[in-house]
C-alpha cells in the first residue's frame, strides 16, 4: 500500500528547526522532499552542537529524515536555471528565510506563478503583517511574543520559556497542516496559493487558554482556580500560575519518594471532581468527602494549597510509578514526571515508533523521535537524514540533465 502523500514533491528551502520540522513530517507521510542546500556548507545545523567532530550533528539528523539533499548555488545563473526547473516540477516550495529573502533571489510570488501556477509557496515567518513583520525571530523570542513566557513560571519569579519547542516545531506543525489543506483545495481549483505560518501566531494558538483567562480576568478581576486565590492579588494581566492546570480541574506537581536525590521524582496530580471521594480514601482523609469545606469543587478552591500538601504527604511515601499504579486503579488522573533518559529507555515508545533508532553512515546509530501521528494505512518508516548534496546527481538526472551537463554545472559551480 502506498504512502499518504505519494506523488507530492516538496522543494525544501528550509533550515534550522521550524521549516525542517514541517518538511520532515511531510516526508514521513510519503512526500518526496528535496532539500536545497549551499555547496560546502548546507543547513547551518549540520555543524551546530556537534558531539562527534566533522559529522552531521544530532540537531540536523533529527530534523531531516526521509529527505534528499541537493546543492545549488542560486546566485549562479546556471544554478538559478536549475532552481527554475525544480519549481516547474514540484508541488510545494517551503521556506523559512528572513523576510524578503526569496524575493531578493528573484523568486517573487508572481515569478513562481509564471513558472508553475499550481505551486504552493509555504512560509514560516516570525510575525504576520504588522509592526514586527520584518523582525528576525528565534524559538524563545516567539515564546515571549506569543504570550507563553509571560504566563509560565511562578508568580514570584521572572517569565520562563518552556523546553518544548512550541515556537519552532510548533509552527512547523501548523505549516504542515496548511500545506496539506492547500494541496487538497488545489484538487478543486487547480491553483496554487501562499501559505503563511507566523511563529507568534502559532505560539498564541497553543496558548489560547490564557487568552480565555485574560477575558475572564477582565470581566471578574479574579480567577479562583489560580494559586493566587484566595490570599494573593490579581493585576490587569493573566499571571504566572506555577503548575496549576489550564483547565477546570485543579492540578499540581507533587514530590514522590526519592525527591531529595532525584530531580524528577515527582508526579502531576489532578483533583478531578468525579473521583474526589476516591482521592480522600486513598490519602486517608475520608472525612473530606462530606466535609462542607471540601465536598464540592467550589468549596475546595480556597483550600487547594492545603489539599495538595496533604496529598503530597501521601505521594512522598511512594515512588512516582507506585503512586501512578495505585491512582490509576481508582481512575484518578495523574502522570509521572519522566526524564529524557527515562523516555529514551521506555520500551513501549520504541514499539510504537515514537522513539526510533536510526543508523547513519558517518554517525552510527542514534535515537530520534519518530512520527507522532500514526496512520493505519500509511505506517512511517524513519530513514536517515541525507549527507550534504548526496542526491544532487540523482535529482538532476530526473530533471533531464545528462551526465555531461551535470559535470559542466558542477565545474561552473552551479551545483
C-alpha positions in Angstrom: 0.0 0.0 0.0 1.3 3.5 -0.9 2.0 6.4 1.4 -0.5 9.1 2.1 1.5 11.8 0.2 2.9 9.6 -2.6 3.4 11.7 -5.7 3.7 15.0 -3.9 7.1 16.7 -4.5 8.4 19.3 -2.0 11.1 21.8 -2.7 12.6 22.4 0.7 14.4 25.7 1.2 14.2 25.4 5.0 16.9 25.4 7.6 17.4 25.1 11.4 14.2 23.9 13.0 10.7 25.3 12.2 10.8 24.6 8.4 12.6 21.3 8.6 10.0 20.1 11.2 7.3 20.8 8.6 9.1 19.2 5.7 10.2 16.2 7.7 6.6 15.5 8.7 5.5 15.6 5.0 8.4 13.3 4.1 7.3 10.8 6.8 3.9 10.8 5.1 5.5 9.9 1.8 6.2 13.2 0.1 9.4 13.4 -2.0 11.3 16.2 -0.1 14.2 17.7 -2.0 16.3 19.8 0.4 18.2 22.6 -1.3 21.5 23.5 0.4 24.6 25.5 -0.1 27.5 23.6 -1.5 30.2 23.0 1.0 28.1 24.2 4.0 24.5 23.2 3.8 22.0 23.7 6.6 23.8 25.5 9.5 22.5 22.9 11.9 24.8 20.3 10.3 27.6 21.7 12.4 25.7 23.1 15.4 26.0 21.3 18.8 28.2 18.6 17.4 29.1 15.7 19.6 31.3 14.0 17.0 33.8 16.1 15.1 33.1 16.6 11.4 29.9 14.6 11.5 26.4 15.9 11.0 25.0 16.9 14.3 22.1 15.3 16.0 20.3 18.7 15.6 20.4 18.2 11.9 19.9 14.5 11.6 16.8 14.5 13.9 15.0 17.2 11.7 15.8 15.9 8.2 14.9 12.3 8.0 13.5 10.8 4.7 14.7 13.7 2.6 17.0 14.1 -0.4 19.8 16.7 -0.4 20.9 18.7 -3.4 23.4 21.6 -3.5 22.6 24.6 -5.7 24.2 28.0 -5.9 21.1 30.1 -6.5 23.3 33.2 -7.2 24.9 31.4 -10.2 22.9 32.0 -13.4 23.1 28.3 -14.3 22.1 27.4 -10.7 19.1 29.7 -11.0 18.0 27.8 -14.1 18.3 24.5 -12.2 16.1 26.0 -9.5 13.5 27.2 -12.1 13.4 23.6 -13.4 12.8 22.3 -9.9 10.0 24.8 -9.3 8.3 23.7 -12.5 8.5 20.0 -11.4 7.5 20.4 -7.7 4.1 20.9 -6.0 5.2 22.9 -2.9 8.0 25.3 -2.1 8.7 25.6 1.7 10.9 28.3 3.1 11.8 30.0 6.4 14.2 32.6 5.1 14.4 36.0 6.6 11.6 38.3 5.4 12.1 39.2 1.7 14.9 36.8 1.0 13.0 34.8 -1.6 12.1 38.0 -3.4 15.7 39.1 -3.4 16.7 35.8 -5.0 14.4 36.7 -7.9 11.7 34.3 -7.0 8.7 36.5 -6.1 5.3 35.0 -5.8 4.5 36.4 -9.3 7.6 34.8 -10.8 6.9 31.5 -9.2 3.3 31.6 -10.5 4.7 32.2 -14.0 6.9 29.1 -13.7 4.2 26.9 -12.1 0.7 28.2 -11.5 0.0 25.1 -9.4 2.8 25.8 -7.0 2.0 26.2 -3.3 4.5 28.5 -1.5 4.6 27.9 2.2 6.5 30.2 4.6 7.4 30.3 8.3 7.9 33.9 9.5 8.4 35.3 12.9 5.4 37.7 12.7 2.5 38.2 10.4 1.7 41.6 8.8 2.2 44.4 11.3 4.8 46.4 13.1 7.2 43.5 13.6 6.9 41.6 10.3 10.4 42.4 9.3 12.0 41.2 12.5 14.0 38.1 12.8 12.6 35.6 15.3 14.0 32.5 17.1 12.3 30.0 19.4 12.5 31.9 22.7 11.6 35.2 21.0 8.4 33.6 19.7 7.5 32.2 23.1 7.9 35.6 24.6 6.0 37.4 21.8 3.3 34.8 21.6 2.2 35.0 25.3 3.8 31.8 26.5 6.6 33.2 28.6 4.5 35.8 30.5 2.2 33.1 31.7 4.8 30.4 32.5 6.7 30.1 35.8 5.8 31.1 39.3 4.2 34.4 40.4 7.2 35.4 42.5 9.7 34.9 39.7 10.5 36.1 36.2 8.8 34.9 33.0 10.1 31.5 31.9 10.4 29.8 28.5 9.5 26.2 28.1 11.7 23.4 26.9 9.1 22.3 24.4 9.9 24.0 21.1 6.5 25.5 20.6 7.8 28.4 18.6 9.9 26.4 16.0 8.5 22.9 15.9 5.0 24.1 16.9 4.9 26.5 14.0 6.3 23.8 11.6 3.4 21.5 12.5 0.9 24.4 11.8 2.6 25.0 8.5 2.4 21.3 7.5 -1.4 21.3 8.1 -1.7 24.5 6.0 0.2 22.8 3.1 -1.9 19.7 3.2 -5.0 21.8 3.2 -3.8 23.9 0.2 -3.0 20.7 -1.6 -6.5 19.5 -1.0 -8.0 22.7 -2.2 -5.8 22.6 -5.3 -7.6 19.4 -6.3 -10.8 21.5 -6.7 -9.3 24.8 -8.1 -6.2 23.6 -9.9 -4.4 26.7 -8.5 -1.5 27.1 -6.1 -1.6 29.6 -3.2 0.6 31.1 -0.5 0.5 29.6 3.0 1.9 31.5 5.9 2.5 30.3 9.5 3.8 33.1 11.7 5.7 31.9 14.9 3.9 34.4 17.1 0.6 33.2 15.8 1.5 29.6 16.3 2.6 30.1 19.9 -0.6 32.1 20.6 -2.7 29.3 19.2 -1.1 26.9 21.7 -1.7 29.5 24.5 -5.4 30.1 23.7 -6.5 29.1 27.2 -4.5 32.0 28.6 -6.3 34.4 26.2 -9.5 32.8 27.5 -8.3 33.6 31.1 -7.4 37.2 30.1 -11.0 37.8 29.2 -12.3 36.2 32.3 -9.9 38.3 34.4 -11.1 41.5 32.6 -14.7 40.6 33.5 -14.4 39.4 37.1 -11.0 40.6 38.4 -10.2 37.1 39.8 -9.6 33.5 38.7 -10.4 31.2 41.5 -8.6 28.2 40.1 -5.2 30.0 40.1 -2.9 29.6 43.1 -3.1 33.4 43.8 -6.6 32.8 45.1 -7.8 33.5 47.8 -4.8 35.1 49.6 -3.0 36.7 46.6 -3.9 39.5 44.3 -4.5 39.8 40.6 -3.3 42.5 38.4 -4.6 43.5 34.9 -2.9 40.7 33.0 -3.0 36.9 33.4 -0.4 36.0 36.0 2.0 33.1 36.1 0.3 30.1 37.6 3.1 27.7 38.5 1.9 24.2 37.9 -1.8 24.9 38.0 -3.9 23.1 35.4 -5.0 25.1 32.4 -8.5 23.7 32.7 -11.2 23.5 35.3 -9.7 20.6 37.2 -7.1 21.8 39.7 -3.7 20.1 39.4 -0.2 20.4 40.9 3.2 18.7 40.8 3.9 16.8 44.0 7.0 15.2 45.5 7.4 11.5 45.5 9.7 9.1 47.3 13.3 9.9 46.5 12.8 13.5 45.6 15.8 14.5 47.7 18.2 13.0 45.3 16.2 12.5 42.1 15.2 15.8 40.5 12.4 14.1 38.6 10.8 12.1 41.5 7.5 13.9 41.1 4.0 13.3 39.9 1.3 15.5 38.4 -1.9 15.0 40.4 -5.3 16.3 39.4 -8.1 16.6 41.9 -10.8 15.7 39.4 -14.3 16.3 40.9 -15.9 12.9 39.9 -13.2 11.0 41.8 -12.9 13.2 44.8 -14.2 10.6 47.3 -11.7 8.1 46.0 -8.9 10.6 46.4 -10.0 11.2 50.0 -10.0 7.4 50.7 -6.5 6.9 49.1 -4.8 9.6 51.1 -6.6 8.6 54.4 -8.8 11.7 54.6 -12.2 10.1 54.2 -13.9 12.8 56.2 -13.1 15.4 53.5 -15.5 13.6 51.1 -18.5 15.1 53.0 -17.0 18.0 54.9 -18.6 21.3 53.8 -15.2 22.9 53.3 -14.1 20.2 50.9 -17.1 18.3 49.5 -17.6 20.4 46.4 -15.2 21.9 43.8 -16.2 25.4 44.7 -15.7 24.8 48.4 -12.2 23.3 47.7 -10.9 26.2 45.7 -9.8 28.3 48.8 -8.1 25.2 50.3 -6.2 23.9 47.3 -2.7 24.5 48.9 -3.8 22.6 52.0 -5.3 19.8 49.9 -2.2 19.4 47.8 0.0 19.5 50.8 -1.9 16.6 52.3 -1.9 14.6 49.1 1.9 15.2 48.9 2.3 13.7 52.3 0.9 10.5 50.7 2.8 10.7 47.4 6.1 11.1 49.3 5.7 7.6 50.7 5.6 6.1 47.1 7.8 6.3 44.1 6.2 8.1 41.2 5.5 4.7 39.5 4.0 3.2 42.6 1.8 6.2 43.1 0.7 6.1 39.5 -0.2 2.4 39.6 -2.4 2.9 42.8 -4.1 6.1 41.5 -4.9 4.6 38.1 -6.7 1.7 39.8 -9.2 4.4 41.1 -9.2 6.4 37.8 -7.5 9.3 39.5 -5.8 11.4 36.8 -2.0 11.6 37.3 1.2 11.4 35.4 4.9 10.8 36.4 7.5 13.4 35.6 9.5 11.5 33.1 13.1 12.5 32.4 14.5 12.4 28.9 16.6 9.4 30.0 13.5 7.5 31.1 11.7 8.4 27.9 14.7 7.2 25.8 14.7 3.9 27.5 10.9 3.3 27.6 10.2 0.1 25.6 6.6 1.0 24.7 7.7 4.1 22.9 10.2 2.0 20.9 7.4 -0.4 20.0 5.1 2.3 18.7 7.8 4.1 16.7 7.6 7.2 18.8 11.3 6.7 19.6 13.3 5.2 16.8 16.9 4.0 16.4 18.5 5.1 13.1 21.8 4.0 11.5 23.8 6.8 9.9 26.8 6.2 7.6 29.2 8.5 9.5 27.5 9.0 12.9 26.5 5.4 13.5 23.3 4.5 15.4 21.4 7.2 17.3 17.9 7.7 18.8 15.4 10.1 17.3 11.8 11.0 17.7 9.6 9.2 15.1 6.3 10.3 13.6 4.0 11.4 16.4 1.0 10.9 14.0 0.1 7.3 13.2 -1.9 6.3 10.1 -3.2 2.8 9.9 -2.8 2.6 6.1 0.4 4.5 5.9 2.9 3.5 8.5 6.0 5.7 8.8 9.5 4.3 8.1 12.0 6.7 9.5 15.0 6.9 7.2 18.3 8.6 7.9 19.0 12.2 7.0 20.9 12.8 3.8 24.6 13.7 3.5 25.2 17.1 2.1 24.5 17.0 -1.7 24.0 13.3 -1.6 21.2 13.3 -4.2 22.3 16.1 -6.5 23.2 13.9 -9.4 20.1 11.8 -8.9 17.7 14.8 -8.9 19.4 16.5 -11.8 19.0 13.3 -13.9 15.3 13.3 -13.0 15.1 16.9 -14.3 16.5 15.6 -17.7 20.2 16.7 -17.3 22.7 14.3 -18.9 25.9 13.2 -17.1 27.9 15.6 -19.2 25.6 18.5 -18.4 25.7 17.7 -14.7 29.5 17.6 -14.8 29.6 21.0 -16.6 27.2 22.5 -14.0 29.5 21.3 -11.2 32.6 22.7 -12.9 30.8 26.0 -13.2 30.0 26.0 -9.5 26.2 26.0 -10.1 25.7 22.8 -8.1 
